[in-house]
Amino acid sequence: MAGSWGCPHEVDDLCSKVNSLPCDPGMKGCTLAGRYVFANDEKNERLRQKQSRGDGSADGRESGTKQENER
Protein backbone atom coordinates (compact mmCIF):
# COMPACT_ATOMS: atom_id res chain seq x y z
CA MET A 1 0.00 0.00 0.00
CA ALA A 2 1.50 3.32 -1.05
CA GLY A 3 1.18 6.66 0.68
CA SER A 4 2.21 8.41 3.86
CA TRP A 5 0.25 6.12 6.17
CA GLY A 6 1.69 2.76 7.14
CA CYS A 7 -0.11 -0.06 8.91
CA PRO A 8 1.93 -2.04 11.43
CA HIS A 9 0.08 -5.20 10.34
CA GLU A 10 1.08 -4.85 6.67
CA VAL A 11 4.11 -6.97 5.75
CA ASP A 12 5.06 -7.24 2.07
CA ASP A 13 1.61 -5.96 1.01
CA LEU A 14 -0.10 -8.68 3.10
CA CYS A 15 -2.11 -8.21 6.30
CA SER A 16 -0.55 -10.19 9.15
CA LYS A 17 -3.73 -9.61 11.20
CA VAL A 18 -6.18 -11.00 8.61
CA ASN A 19 -4.83 -14.40 7.50
CA SER A 20 -2.07 -12.89 5.33
CA LEU A 21 -4.62 -11.61 2.80
CA PRO A 22 -3.62 -8.71 0.54
CA CYS A 23 -3.82 -5.46 2.52
CA ASP A 24 -7.15 -3.72 1.87
CA PRO A 25 -7.73 -1.01 4.51
CA GLY A 26 -11.20 -1.33 5.97
CA MET A 27 -11.75 -4.97 5.00
CA LYS A 28 -13.49 -7.23 7.49
CA GLY A 29 -11.08 -7.93 10.33
CA CYS A 30 -8.99 -4.82 9.67
CA THR A 31 -8.33 -2.68 12.73
CA LEU A 32 -9.62 0.32 10.77
CA ALA A 33 -12.99 -1.26 9.94
CA GLY A 34 -15.78 0.58 11.73
CA ARG A 35 -13.48 3.32 13.01
CA TYR A 36 -13.09 5.54 9.96
CA VAL A 37 -15.15 6.64 6.96
CA PHE A 38 -13.92 5.24 3.64
CA ALA A 39 -14.52 6.47 0.10
CA ASN A 40 -15.71 2.96 -0.80
CA ASP A 41 -19.15 2.91 0.85
CA GLU A 42 -19.16 -0.91 1.13
CA LYS A 43 -16.43 -0.56 3.77
CA ASN A 44 -18.59 1.76 5.87
CA GLU A 45 -21.16 -0.90 6.85
CA ARG A 46 -19.46 -1.65 10.18
CA LEU A 47 -19.33 2.07 11.00
CA ARG A 48 -23.05 2.44 10.27
CA GLN A 49 -23.80 -0.56 12.52
CA LYS A 50 -21.80 0.98 15.36
CA GLN A 51 -23.52 4.33 14.94
CA SER A 52 -26.98 2.76 14.96
CA ARG A 53 -26.14 1.10 18.29
CA GLY A 54 -24.74 4.35 19.64
CA ASP A 55 -21.18 2.96 19.97
CA GLY A 56 -19.54 5.45 17.58
CA SER A 57 -19.51 9.20 17.51
CA ALA A 58 -21.86 11.03 15.17
CA ASP A 59 -19.10 12.08 12.77
CA GLY A 60 -17.58 8.62 12.39
CA ARG A 61 -14.52 9.11 14.56
CA GLU A 62 -13.82 7.65 17.96
CA SER A 63 -12.32 9.81 20.68
CA GLY A 64 -8.56 9.81 20.80
CA THR A 65 -8.06 9.37 17.07
CA LYS A 66 -5.23 11.15 15.28
CA GLN A 67 -7.71 13.36 13.43
CA GLU A 68 -9.28 14.54 16.67
CA ASN A 69 -5.92 15.12 18.33
CA GLU A 70 -4.82 17.38 15.46
CA ARG A 71 -7.52 19.95 16.27
PyMOL Python script that loads the backbone (N, CA, C, O; Angstrom):
from pymol import cmd

cmd.read_pdbstr("""\
ATOM      1  N   MET A   1       0.845  -1.175   0.000  1.00  0.00           N
ATOM      2  CA  MET A   1       0.000   0.000   0.000  1.00  0.00           C
ATOM      3  C   MET A   1       0.886   1.232   0.000  1.00  0.00           C
ATOM      4  O   MET A   1       1.760   1.358   0.858  1.00  0.00           O
ATOM      5  N   ALA A   2       0.686   2.128  -0.924  1.00  0.00           N
ATOM      6  CA  ALA A   2       1.503   3.322  -1.046  1.00  0.00           C
ATOM      7  C   ALA A   2       0.873   4.485  -0.297  1.00  0.00           C
ATOM      8  O   ALA A   2      -0.326   4.483  -0.020  1.00  0.00           O
ATOM      9  N   GLY A   3       1.684   5.468   0.024  1.00  0.00           N
ATOM     10  CA  GLY A   3       1.181   6.663   0.676  1.00  0.00           C
ATOM     11  C   GLY A   3       1.947   6.975   1.940  1.00  0.00           C
ATOM     12  O   GLY A   3       2.939   6.316   2.252  1.00  0.00           O
ATOM     13  N   SER A   4       1.491   7.979   2.671  1.00  0.00           N
ATOM     14  CA  SER A   4       2.208   8.409   3.863  1.00  0.00           C
ATOM     15  C   SER A   4       1.779   7.651   5.113  1.00  0.00           C
ATOM     16  O   SER A   4       2.419   7.768   6.159  1.00  0.00           O
ATOM     17  N   TRP A   5       0.724   6.891   5.017  1.00  0.00           N
ATOM     18  CA  TRP A   5       0.253   6.122   6.171  1.00  0.00           C
ATOM     19  C   TRP A   5       0.773   4.702   6.060  1.00  0.00           C
ATOM     20  O   TRP A   5       0.769   4.127   4.972  1.00  0.00           O
ATOM     21  N   GLY A   6       1.214   4.134   7.155  1.00  0.00           N
ATOM     22  CA  GLY A   6       1.688   2.759   7.139  1.00  0.00           C
ATOM     23  C   GLY A   6       1.035   1.960   8.254  1.00  0.00           C
ATOM     24  O   GLY A   6       0.992   2.402   9.402  1.00  0.00           O
ATOM     25  N   CYS A   7       0.538   0.806   7.918  1.00  0.00           N
ATOM     26  CA  CYS A   7      -0.110  -0.056   8.910  1.00  0.00           C
ATOM     27  C   CYS A   7       0.929  -0.999   9.512  1.00  0.00           C
ATOM     28  O   CYS A   7       1.702  -1.609   8.773  1.00  0.00           O
ATOM     29  N   PRO A   8       0.962  -1.128  10.820  1.00  0.00           N
ATOM     30  CA  PRO A   8       1.930  -2.036  11.433  1.00  0.00           C
ATOM     31  C   PRO A   8       1.642  -3.505  11.135  1.00  0.00           C
ATOM     32  O   PRO A   8       2.508  -4.354  11.345  1.00  0.00           O
ATOM     33  N   HIS A   9       0.443  -3.816  10.652  1.00  0.00           N
ATOM     34  CA  HIS A   9       0.081  -5.198  10.339  1.00  0.00           C
ATOM     35  C   HIS A   9       0.410  -5.580   8.900  1.00  0.00           C
ATOM     36  O   HIS A   9       0.335  -6.753   8.533  1.00  0.00           O
ATOM     37  N   GLU A  10       0.778  -4.585   8.082  1.00  0.00           N
ATOM     38  CA  GLU A  10       1.085  -4.854   6.673  1.00  0.00           C
ATOM     39  C   GLU A  10       2.551  -5.257   6.525  1.00  0.00           C
ATOM     40  O   GLU A  10       3.458  -4.504   6.880  1.00  0.00           O
ATOM     41  N   VAL A  11       2.759  -6.452   5.997  1.00  0.00           N
ATOM     42  CA  VAL A  11       4.107  -6.965   5.747  1.00  0.00           C
ATOM     43  C   VAL A  11       4.135  -7.479   4.313  1.00  0.00           C
ATOM     44  O   VAL A  11       3.416  -8.417   3.968  1.00  0.00           O
ATOM     45  N   ASP A  12       4.965  -6.865   3.483  1.00  0.00           N
ATOM     46  CA  ASP A  12       5.064  -7.244   2.066  1.00  0.00           C
ATOM     47  C   ASP A  12       3.703  -7.223   1.367  1.00  0.00           C
ATOM     48  O   ASP A  12       3.355  -8.152   0.639  1.00  0.00           O
ATOM     49  N   ASP A  13       2.943  -6.161   1.594  1.00  0.00           N
ATOM     50  CA  ASP A  13       1.613  -5.955   1.005  1.00  0.00           C
ATOM     51  C   ASP A  13       0.569  -6.967   1.475  1.00  0.00           C
ATOM     52  O   ASP A  13      -0.500  -7.067   0.873  1.00  0.00           O
ATOM     53  N   LEU A  14       0.858  -7.718   2.538  1.00  0.00           N
ATOM     54  CA  LEU A  14      -0.095  -8.676   3.102  1.00  0.00           C
ATOM     55  C   LEU A  14      -0.434  -8.261   4.529  1.00  0.00           C
ATOM     56  O   LEU A  14       0.399  -7.689   5.233  1.00  0.00           O
ATOM     57  N   CYS A  15      -1.656  -8.552   4.948  1.00  0.00           N
ATOM     58  CA  CYS A  15      -2.106  -8.212   6.299  1.00  0.00           C
ATOM     59  C   CYS A  15      -1.802  -9.371   7.253  1.00  0.00           C
ATOM     60  O   CYS A  15      -2.376 -10.452   7.128  1.00  0.00           O
ATOM     61  N   SER A  16      -0.905  -9.139   8.195  1.00  0.00           N
ATOM     62  CA  SER A  16      -0.553 -10.190   9.151  1.00  0.00           C
ATOM     63  C   SER A  16      -1.663 -10.402  10.180  1.00  0.00           C
ATOM     64  O   SER A  16      -1.656 -11.404  10.894  1.00  0.00           O
ATOM     65  N   LYS A  17      -2.608  -9.479  10.263  1.00  0.00           N
ATOM     66  CA  LYS A  17      -3.733  -9.607  11.201  1.00  0.00           C
ATOM     67  C   LYS A  17      -4.884 -10.413  10.599  1.00  0.00           C
ATOM     68  O   LYS A  17      -5.617 -11.083  11.326  1.00  0.00           O
ATOM     69  N   VAL A  18      -5.047 -10.351   9.271  1.00  0.00           N
ATOM     70  CA  VAL A  18      -6.176 -10.999   8.613  1.00  0.00           C
ATOM     71  C   VAL A  18      -5.671 -12.104   7.677  1.00  0.00           C
ATOM     72  O   VAL A  18      -5.716 -11.954   6.456  1.00  0.00           O
ATOM     73  N   ASN A  19      -5.202 -13.187   8.239  1.00  0.00           N
ATOM     74  CA  ASN A  19      -4.834 -14.400   7.495  1.00  0.00           C
ATOM     75  C   ASN A  19      -3.908 -14.174   6.305  1.00  0.00           C
ATOM     76  O   ASN A  19      -3.996 -14.889   5.307  1.00  0.00           O
ATOM     77  N   SER A  20      -3.027 -13.189   6.403  1.00  0.00           N
ATOM     78  CA  SER A  20      -2.074 -12.889   5.328  1.00  0.00           C
ATOM     79  C   SER A  20      -2.750 -12.615   3.986  1.00  0.00           C
ATOM     80  O   SER A  20      -2.199 -12.939   2.933  1.00  0.00           O
ATOM     81  N   LEU A  21      -3.933 -12.026   4.022  1.00  0.00           N
ATOM     82  CA  LEU A  21      -4.618 -11.606   2.797  1.00  0.00           C
ATOM     83  C   LEU A  21      -3.987 -10.312   2.310  1.00  0.00           C
ATOM     84  O   LEU A  21      -3.357  -9.604   3.095  1.00  0.00           O
ATOM     85  N   PRO A  22      -4.144  -9.987   1.026  1.00  0.00           N
ATOM     86  CA  PRO A  22      -3.624  -8.708   0.538  1.00  0.00           C
ATOM     87  C   PRO A  22      -4.226  -7.553   1.354  1.00  0.00           C
ATOM     88  O   PRO A  22      -5.423  -7.535   1.638  1.00  0.00           O
ATOM     89  N   CYS A  23      -3.376  -6.599   1.720  1.00  0.00           N
ATOM     90  CA  CYS A  23      -3.819  -5.462   2.517  1.00  0.00           C
ATOM     91  C   CYS A  23      -4.890  -4.678   1.769  1.00  0.00           C
ATOM     92  O   CYS A  23      -4.683  -4.259   0.630  1.00  0.00           O
ATOM     93  N   ASP A  24      -6.032  -4.486   2.416  1.00  0.00           N
ATOM     94  CA  ASP A  24      -7.145  -3.720   1.871  1.00  0.00           C
ATOM     95  C   ASP A  24      -7.755  -2.959   3.042  1.00  0.00           C
ATOM     96  O   ASP A  24      -8.675  -3.464   3.688  1.00  0.00           O
ATOM     97  N   PRO A  25      -7.255  -1.737   3.333  1.00  0.00           N
ATOM     98  CA  PRO A  25      -7.725  -1.007   4.506  1.00  0.00           C
ATOM     99  C   PRO A  25      -9.251  -0.955   4.596  1.00  0.00           C
ATOM    100  O   PRO A  25      -9.932  -0.575   3.643  1.00  0.00           O
ATOM    101  N   GLY A  26      -9.764  -1.339   5.744  1.00  0.00           N
ATOM    102  CA  GLY A  26     -11.204  -1.332   5.974  1.00  0.00           C
ATOM    103  C   GLY A  26     -11.880  -2.658   5.740  1.00  0.00           C
ATOM    104  O   GLY A  26     -13.074  -2.797   6.003  1.00  0.00           O
ATOM    105  N   MET A  27     -11.120  -3.669   5.234  1.00  0.00           N
ATOM    106  CA  MET A  27     -11.755  -4.969   5.001  1.00  0.00           C
ATOM    107  C   MET A  27     -12.160  -5.590   6.335  1.00  0.00           C
ATOM    108  O   MET A  27     -11.672  -5.183   7.390  1.00  0.00           O
ATOM    109  N   LYS A  28     -13.038  -6.562   6.284  1.00  0.00           N
ATOM    110  CA  LYS A  28     -13.494  -7.234   7.489  1.00  0.00           C
ATOM    111  C   LYS A  28     -12.289  -7.797   8.233  1.00  0.00           C
ATOM    112  O   LYS A  28     -11.464  -8.502   7.651  1.00  0.00           O
ATOM    113  N   GLY A  29     -12.192  -7.483   9.514  1.00  0.00           N
ATOM    114  CA  GLY A  29     -11.077  -7.930  10.333  1.00  0.00           C
ATOM    115  C   GLY A  29      -9.984  -6.887  10.482  1.00  0.00           C
ATOM    116  O   GLY A  29      -9.146  -6.986  11.378  1.00  0.00           O
ATOM    117  N   CYS A  30      -9.986  -5.893   9.615  1.00  0.00           N
ATOM    118  CA  CYS A  30      -8.991  -4.817   9.666  1.00  0.00           C
ATOM    119  C   CYS A  30      -9.240  -3.962  10.910  1.00  0.00           C
ATOM    120  O   CYS A  30     -10.389  -3.719  11.280  1.00  0.00           O
ATOM    121  N   THR A  31      -8.171  -3.513  11.546  1.00  0.00           N
ATOM    122  CA  THR A  31      -8.332  -2.675  12.734  1.00  0.00           C
ATOM    123  C   THR A  31      -8.972  -1.327  12.424  1.00  0.00           C
ATOM    124  O   THR A  31      -9.447  -0.646  13.332  1.00  0.00           O
ATOM    125  N   LEU A  32      -8.989  -0.940  11.162  1.00  0.00           N
ATOM    126  CA  LEU A  32      -9.616   0.323  10.772  1.00  0.00           C
ATOM    127  C   LEU A  32     -11.110   0.185  10.508  1.00  0.00           C
ATOM    128  O   LEU A  32     -11.832   1.182  10.522  1.00  0.00           O
ATOM    129  N   ALA A  33     -11.580  -1.025  10.271  1.00  0.00           N
ATOM    130  CA  ALA A  33     -12.990  -1.255   9.944  1.00  0.00           C
ATOM    131  C   ALA A  33     -13.882  -0.766  11.082  1.00  0.00           C
ATOM    132  O   ALA A  33     -13.698  -1.148  12.238  1.00  0.00           O
ATOM    133  N   GLY A  34     -14.843   0.078  10.741  1.00  0.00           N
ATOM    134  CA  GLY A  34     -15.779   0.585  11.732  1.00  0.00           C
ATOM    135  C   GLY A  34     -15.276   1.773  12.519  1.00  0.00           C
ATOM    136  O   GLY A  34     -16.003   2.313  13.352  1.00  0.00           O
ATOM    137  N   ARG A  35     -14.042   2.193  12.274  1.00  0.00           N
ATOM    138  CA  ARG A  35     -13.481   3.317  13.014  1.00  0.00           C
ATOM    139  C   ARG A  35     -13.365   4.577  12.177  1.00  0.00           C
ATOM    140  O   ARG A  35     -13.340   5.684  12.715  1.00  0.00           O
ATOM    141  N   TYR A  36     -13.294   4.414  10.859  1.00  0.00           N
ATOM    142  CA  TYR A  36     -13.091   5.542   9.963  1.00  0.00           C
ATOM    143  C   TYR A  36     -14.052   5.457   8.795  1.00  0.00           C
ATOM    144  O   TYR A  36     -14.572   4.383   8.489  1.00  0.00           O
ATOM    145  N   VAL A  37     -14.292   6.584   8.140  1.00  0.00           N
ATOM    146  CA  VAL A  37     -15.148   6.637   6.962  1.00  0.00           C
ATOM    147  C   VAL A  37     -14.268   6.448   5.730  1.00  0.00           C
ATOM    148  O   VAL A  37     -13.243   7.115   5.586  1.00  0.00           O
ATOM    149  N   PHE A  38     -14.669   5.538   4.844  1.00  0.00           N
ATOM    150  CA  PHE A  38     -13.920   5.237   3.635  1.00  0.00           C
ATOM    151  C   PHE A  38     -14.663   5.752   2.415  1.00  0.00           C
ATOM    152  O   PHE A  38     -15.886   5.892   2.429  1.00  0.00           O
ATOM    153  N   ALA A  39     -13.904   6.035   1.352  1.00  0.00           N
ATOM    154  CA  ALA A  39     -14.519   6.474   0.096  1.00  0.00           C
ATOM    155  C   ALA A  39     -15.375   5.366  -0.492  1.00  0.00           C
ATOM    156  O   ALA A  39     -16.417   5.641  -1.087  1.00  0.00           O
ATOM    157  N   ASN A  40     -14.950   4.111  -0.336  1.00  0.00           N
ATOM    158  CA  ASN A  40     -15.713   2.960  -0.798  1.00  0.00           C
ATOM    159  C   ASN A  40     -16.807   2.693   0.235  1.00  0.00           C
ATOM    160  O   ASN A  40     -16.519   2.222   1.336  1.00  0.00           O
ATOM    161  N   ASP A  41     -18.050   2.989  -0.112  1.00  0.00           N
ATOM    162  CA  ASP A  41     -19.151   2.908   0.850  1.00  0.00           C
ATOM    163  C   ASP A  41     -19.380   1.500   1.392  1.00  0.00           C
ATOM    164  O   ASP A  41     -19.907   1.350   2.494  1.00  0.00           O
ATOM    165  N   GLU A  42     -18.997   0.466   0.643  1.00  0.00           N
ATOM    166  CA  GLU A  42     -19.158  -0.907   1.130  1.00  0.00           C
ATOM    167  C   GLU A  42     -18.365  -1.134   2.414  1.00  0.00           C
ATOM    168  O   GLU A  42     -18.746  -1.961   3.242  1.00  0.00           O
ATOM    169  N   LYS A  43     -17.265  -0.403   2.581  1.00  0.00           N
ATOM    170  CA  LYS A  43     -16.428  -0.556   3.766  1.00  0.00           C
ATOM    171  C   LYS A  43     -16.960   0.210   4.965  1.00  0.00           C
ATOM    172  O   LYS A  43     -16.395   0.115   6.054  1.00  0.00           O
ATOM    173  N   ASN A  44     -18.029   0.963   4.788  1.00  0.00           N
ATOM    174  CA  ASN A  44     -18.594   1.758   5.868  1.00  0.00           C
ATOM    175  C   ASN A  44     -19.739   1.049   6.596  1.00  0.00           C
ATOM    176  O   ASN A  44     -20.332   1.629   7.505  1.00  0.00           O
ATOM    177  N   GLU A  45     -20.055  -0.167   6.225  1.00  0.00           N
ATOM    178  CA  GLU A  45     -21.161  -0.899   6.849  1.00  0.00           C
ATOM    179  C   GLU A  45     -20.947  -1.071   8.355  1.00  0.00           C
ATOM    180  O   GLU A  45     -21.872  -0.859   9.139  1.00  0.00           O
ATOM    181  N   ARG A  46     -19.747  -1.449   8.756  1.00  0.00           N
ATOM    182  CA  ARG A  46     -19.460  -1.645  10.182  1.00  0.00           C
ATOM    183  C   ARG A  46     -19.621  -0.330  10.941  1.00  0.00           C
ATOM    184  O   ARG A  46     -20.145  -0.323  12.055  1.00  0.00           O
ATOM    185  N   LEU A  47     -19.184   0.765  10.362  1.00  0.00           N
ATOM    186  CA  LEU A  47     -19.329   2.069  10.999  1.00  0.00           C
ATOM    187  C   LEU A  47     -20.805   2.410  11.176  1.00  0.00           C
ATOM    188  O   LEU A  47     -21.206   2.890  12.236  1.00  0.00           O
ATOM    189  N   ARG A  48     -21.608   2.169  10.157  1.00  0.00           N
ATOM    190  CA  ARG A  48     -23.050   2.442  10.267  1.00  0.00           C
ATOM    191  C   ARG A  48     -23.694   1.577  11.359  1.00  0.00           C
ATOM    192  O   ARG A  48     -24.571   2.047  12.083  1.00  0.00           O
ATOM    193  N   GLN A  49     -23.265   0.322  11.479  1.00  0.00           N
ATOM    194  CA  GLN A  49     -23.797  -0.555  12.523  1.00  0.00           C
ATOM    195  C   GLN A  49     -23.452  -0.010  13.905  1.00  0.00           C
ATOM    196  O   GLN A  49     -24.298   0.012  14.798  1.00  0.00           O
ATOM    197  N   LYS A  50     -22.215   0.425  14.075  1.00  0.00           N
ATOM    198  CA  LYS A  50     -21.800   0.975  15.365  1.00  0.00           C
ATOM    199  C   LYS A  50     -22.587   2.230  15.699  1.00  0.00           C
ATOM    200  O   LYS A  50     -23.006   2.422  16.840  1.00  0.00           O
ATOM    201  N   GLN A  51     -22.788   3.090  14.698  1.00  0.00           N
ATOM    202  CA  GLN A  51     -23.516   4.327  14.943  1.00  0.00           C
ATOM    203  C   GLN A  51     -24.976   4.067  15.289  1.00  0.00           C
ATOM    204  O   GLN A  51     -25.552   4.777  16.113  1.00  0.00           O
ATOM    205  N   SER A  52     -25.576   3.061  14.671  1.00  0.00           N
ATOM    206  CA  SER A  52     -26.981   2.765  14.962  1.00  0.00           C
ATOM    207  C   SER A  52     -27.151   2.222  16.379  1.00  0.00           C
ATOM    208  O   SER A  52     -28.211   2.381  16.983  1.00  0.00           O
ATOM    209  N   ARG A  53     -26.111   1.584  16.908  1.00  0.00           N
ATOM    210  CA  ARG A  53     -26.139   1.096  18.291  1.00  0.00           C
ATOM    211  C   ARG A  53     -25.759   2.185  19.276  1.00  0.00           C
ATOM    212  O   ARG A  53     -25.984   2.053  20.479  1.00  0.00           O
ATOM    213  N   GLY A  54     -25.175   3.274  18.754  1.00  0.00           N
ATOM    214  CA  GLY A  54     -24.738   4.346  19.636  1.00  0.00           C
ATOM    215  C   GLY A  54     -23.323   4.156  20.135  1.00  0.00           C
ATOM    216  O   GLY A  54     -22.909   4.837  21.074  1.00  0.00           O
ATOM    217  N   ASP A  55     -22.546   3.222  19.517  1.00  0.00           N
ATOM    218  CA  ASP A  55     -21.183   2.960  19.965  1.00  0.00           C
ATOM    219  C   ASP A  55     -20.167   3.927  19.379  1.00  0.00           C
ATOM    220  O   ASP A  55     -19.094   4.111  19.953  1.00  0.00           O
ATOM    221  N   GLY A  56     -20.481   4.548  18.251  1.00  0.00           N
ATOM    222  CA  GLY A  56     -19.540   5.452  17.585  1.00  0.00           C
ATOM    223  C   GLY A  56     -20.011   6.880  17.710  1.00  0.00           C
ATOM    224  O   GLY A  56     -21.173   7.137  18.027  1.00  0.00           O
ATOM    225  N   SER A  57     -19.118   7.799  17.462  1.00  0.00           N
ATOM    226  CA  SER A  57     -19.514   9.202  17.511  1.00  0.00           C
ATOM    227  C   SER A  57     -20.299   9.552  16.252  1.00  0.00           C
ATOM    228  O   SER A  57     -20.271   8.810  15.270  1.00  0.00           O
ATOM    229  N   ALA A  58     -20.985  10.657  16.282  1.00  0.00           N
ATOM    230  CA  ALA A  58     -21.864  11.033  15.174  1.00  0.00           C
ATOM    231  C   ALA A  58     -21.107  11.318  13.886  1.00  0.00           C
ATOM    232  O   ALA A  58     -21.658  11.146  12.799  1.00  0.00           O
ATOM    233  N   ASP A  59     -19.836  11.756  13.989  1.00  0.00           N
ATOM    234  CA  ASP A  59     -19.102  12.083  12.769  1.00  0.00           C
ATOM    235  C   ASP A  59     -18.232  10.944  12.270  1.00  0.00           C
ATOM    236  O   ASP A  59     -17.482  11.126  11.312  1.00  0.00           O
ATOM    237  N   GLY A  60     -18.310   9.775  12.891  1.00  0.00           N
ATOM    238  CA  GLY A  60     -17.581   8.621  12.386  1.00  0.00           C
ATOM    239  C   GLY A  60     -16.190   8.442  12.961  1.00  0.00           C
ATOM    240  O   GLY A  60     -15.436   7.579  12.512  1.00  0.00           O
ATOM    241  N   ARG A  61     -15.845   9.250  13.951  1.00  0.00           N
ATOM    242  CA  ARG A  61     -14.524   9.109  14.560  1.00  0.00           C
ATOM    243  C   ARG A  61     -14.676   8.801  16.031  1.00  0.00           C
ATOM    244  O   ARG A  61     -15.564   9.338  16.694  1.00  0.00           O
ATOM    245  N   GLU A  62     -13.827   7.949  16.541  1.00  0.00           N
ATOM    246  CA  GLU A  62     -13.823   7.653  17.961  1.00  0.00           C
ATOM    247  C   GLU A  62     -12.926   8.666  18.658  1.00  0.00           C
ATOM    248  O   GLU A  62     -12.032   9.240  18.035  1.00  0.00           O
ATOM    249  N   SER A  63     -13.161   8.885  19.941  1.00  0.00           N
ATOM    250  CA  SER A  63     -12.320   9.812  20.676  1.00  0.00           C
ATOM    251  C   SER A  63     -10.899   9.272  20.739  1.00  0.00           C
ATOM    252  O   SER A  63     -10.673   8.064  20.799  1.00  0.00           O
ATOM    253  N   GLY A  64      -9.955  10.195  20.725  1.00  0.00           N
ATOM    254  CA  GLY A  64      -8.563   9.808  20.800  1.00  0.00           C
ATOM    255  C   GLY A  64      -7.925   9.480  19.468  1.00  0.00           C
ATOM    256  O   GLY A  64      -6.772   9.052  19.433  1.00  0.00           O
ATOM    257  N   THR A  65      -8.637   9.666  18.372  1.00  0.00           N
ATOM    258  CA  THR A  65      -8.057   9.370  17.067  1.00  0.00           C
ATOM    259  C   THR A  65      -7.085  10.465  16.677  1.00  0.00           C
ATOM    260  O   THR A  65      -7.131  11.565  17.227  1.00  0.00           O
ATOM    261  N   LYS A  66      -6.220  10.177  15.747  1.00  0.00           N
ATOM    262  CA  LYS A  66      -5.234  11.150  15.277  1.00  0.00           C
ATOM    263  C   LYS A  66      -5.929  12.391  14.746  1.00  0.00           C
ATOM    264  O   LYS A  66      -5.488  13.508  15.017  1.00  0.00           O
ATOM    265  N   GLN A  67      -7.008  12.213  13.995  1.00  0.00           N
ATOM    266  CA  GLN A  67      -7.714  13.358  13.431  1.00  0.00           C
ATOM    267  C   GLN A  67      -8.220  14.289  14.532  1.00  0.00           C
ATOM    268  O   GLN A  67      -8.127  15.510  14.406  1.00  0.00           O
ATOM    269  N   GLU A  68      -8.747  13.722  15.593  1.00  0.00           N
ATOM    270  CA  GLU A  68      -9.284  14.539  16.666  1.00  0.00           C
ATOM    271  C   GLU A  68      -8.160  15.226  17.432  1.00  0.00           C
ATOM    272  O   GLU A  68      -8.319  16.364  17.873  1.00  0.00           O
ATOM    273  N   ASN A  69      -7.031  14.550  17.594  1.00  0.00           N
ATOM    274  CA  ASN A  69      -5.917  15.119  18.335  1.00  0.00           C
ATOM    275  C   ASN A  69      -5.239  16.244  17.570  1.00  0.00           C
ATOM    276  O   ASN A  69      -4.513  17.033  18.174  1.00  0.00           O
ATOM    277  N   GLU A  70      -5.449  16.344  16.266  1.00  0.00           N
ATOM    278  CA  GLU A  70      -4.819  17.383  15.465  1.00  0.00           C
ATOM    279  C   GLU A  70      -5.558  18.713  15.567  1.00  0.00           C
ATOM    280  O   GLU A  70      -5.054  19.734  15.100  1.00  0.00           O
ATOM    281  N   ARG A  71      -6.719  18.717  16.157  1.00  0.00           N
ATOM    282  CA  ARG A  71      -7.517  19.951  16.269  1.00  0.00           C
ATOM    283  C   ARG A  71      -6.873  20.926  17.238  1.00  0.00           C
ATOM    284  O   ARG A  71      -7.401  22.015  17.459  1.00  0.00           O
TER     285      ARG A  71
END
""", "prot")
cmd.dss("prot")
cmd.show_as("cartoon", "prot")
cmd.util.cbc("prot")
cmd.orient("prot")
